[in-house]
Amino acid sequence: MHQQLIIEKISGILAATDNSYDEKLTGMLDKASRIFVSGAGRSGLIGRFFAMRLMHSGYDVSVVGEIVTPSIKKGDLLIIISGSGETEQLVAFTKRAKDIGAEIVLISAKSDSTIGDMADAVFQIGNPEQYGKVVGMPMGTVFELSTLFFLEALISHVIHEKGIPEEEMRSRHANLE
């Protein structure tokens, strides 16, 4: 019962998400010198999943906040994952990156937000009406899981469009585990 509830909810949100996002975001990824990914809490975990797949796909990517993350520069792309677009720390990261001249993408449940106003592009996952209280999916679960599926589908698009074989991706996977 609960599995079906989750599948139906996420399917509805993805069906309401703009189909052109794959092409738009892939174009921004390809144009960027380097890619930086950030999010807070569970959205940050989704960002880390995405950063790993970007690295497997051959992109130069860093996760904001890691001890080895380099400084962001003009020509780089900062991808913020935030359901609200209002998380204080992420607002500060966005302001700093914008001042430096980096391009900003917000992946969010709503396009109208502080970060959205500063972003060069906002990719709204579903629509705000779909994010009301859902019994059994508390505290952002709907956004986080929908975003995870959206980003995995984006990676599928990237590897299909670029013809990246799984063996090539596997060769980039960590081997000190």
WOFEN-V550173 format. One record per residue. PSI is psi in whole degrees, 0 to 359 (none if undefined). Layout:
# WOFEN-V550173
psi:PSI
psi:PSI
This chain:
# WOFEN-V550173
psi:311
psi:325
psi:317
psi:320
psi:312
psi:314
psi:315
psi:319
psi:311
psi:319
psi:318
psi:319
psi:316
psi:325
psi:332
psi:3
psi:137
psi:124
psi:343
psi:354
psi:324
psi:309
psi:316
psi:311
psi:323
psi:319
psi:319
psi:321
psi:315
psi:330
psi:334
psi:143
psi:311
psi:161
psi:135
psi:136
psi:136
psi:150
psi:165
psi:147
psi:225
psi:329
psi:327
psi:323
psi:319
psi:319
psi:321
psi:319
psi:313
psi:316
psi:320
psi:315
psi:325
psi:317
psi:316
psi:330
psi:358
psi:6
psi:152
psi:105
psi:145
psi:151
psi:124
psi:134
psi:345
psi:151
psi:336
psi:9
psi:125
psi:173
psi:144
psi:148
psi:169
psi:137
psi:348
psi:166
psi:127
psi:122
psi:117
psi:130
psi:113
psi:118
psi:318
psi:332
psi:17
psi:0
psi:123
psi:312
psi:320
psi:328
psi:316
psi:317
psi:317
psi:314
psi:313
psi:312
psi:321
psi:315
psi:325
psi:337
psi:11
psi:156
psi:145
psi:134
psi:134
psi:129
psi:119
psi:169
psi:346
psi:140
psi:336
psi:102
psi:172
psi:312
psi:319
psi:322
psi:333
psi:342
psi:150
psi:334
psi:141
psi:127
psi:102
psi:122
psi:112
psi:208
psi:155
psi:327
psi:338
psi:354
psi:24
psi:176
psi:128
psi:114
psi:130
psi:353
psi:74
psi:159
psi:53
psi:357
psi:319
psi:312
psi:313
psi:313
psi:320
psi:320
psi:320
psi:313
psi:317
psi:313
psi:325
psi:322
psi:324
psi:316
psi:320
psi:317
psi:312
psi:310
psi:330
psi:310
psi:324
psi:354
psi:38
psi:115
psi:150
psi:327
psi:322
psi:317
psi:316
psi:326
psi:340
psi:351
psi:147
psi:137
psi:12
psi:51
psi:none
